[in-house]
Amino acid sequence: MGKNPASGEVYIFIGKRRDRVKLLHWEHGGFTLYYKRLETGTFELPRFEDSALSCIIKWTDLVLLVEGISLKSVKTRKRYEGIFC
């Protein structure tokens, strides 16, 4: 994928049946692997282009995805996005 695995990013792998997700994250000293398998239902995939090898999602969207909350029905409130030096 052309990325540095130790950069602090979380890598998300969703199974073909969309009932399993693995999150791979580098922490000091090694990788941490989180695994979740659903008994019923599926994980909702984030929107991305079919030709893309990867996509970037916000941390809050990742939490909603893992918890099973639909990203399509979530409404985010307006927040201040100032520039800090």
WOGI-V261117 format. One record per pair of residues at least 6 apart in sequence whose ideal C-beta (glycine too) atoms are under 7 Angstrom apart, sorted by the first residue. I is the first residue (numbers start at 0). J is the second residue. D is the distance in whole Angstrom. If there is no record, write none. Layout:
BEGIN
i: {I,I}
j: {J,J}
d: {D,D}
END
This chain:
BEGIN
i: {0,0,2,4,5,7,9,9,9,10,11,11,11,12,12,13,13,13,17,17,17,18,18,18,19,20,20,20,21,21,21,22,23,23,24,24,35,40,42,43,43,43,45,45,45,45,45,47,60,63,63,64}
j: {52,53,8,25,25,25,22,24,61,23,20,22,61,20,21,20,42,44,41,42,44,36,37,41,36,35,42,65,32,33,34,33,30,32,30,31,65,67,64,64,69,70,54,56,60,64,70,54,70,70,73,70}
d: {6,6,7,6,5,6,5,5,7,4,7,6,7,7,4,5,6,7,4,5,7,6,5,6,5,5,6,7,6,7,5,4,6,6,7,5,6,7,6,6,6,6,6,5,7,7,7,4,6,6,6,7}
END
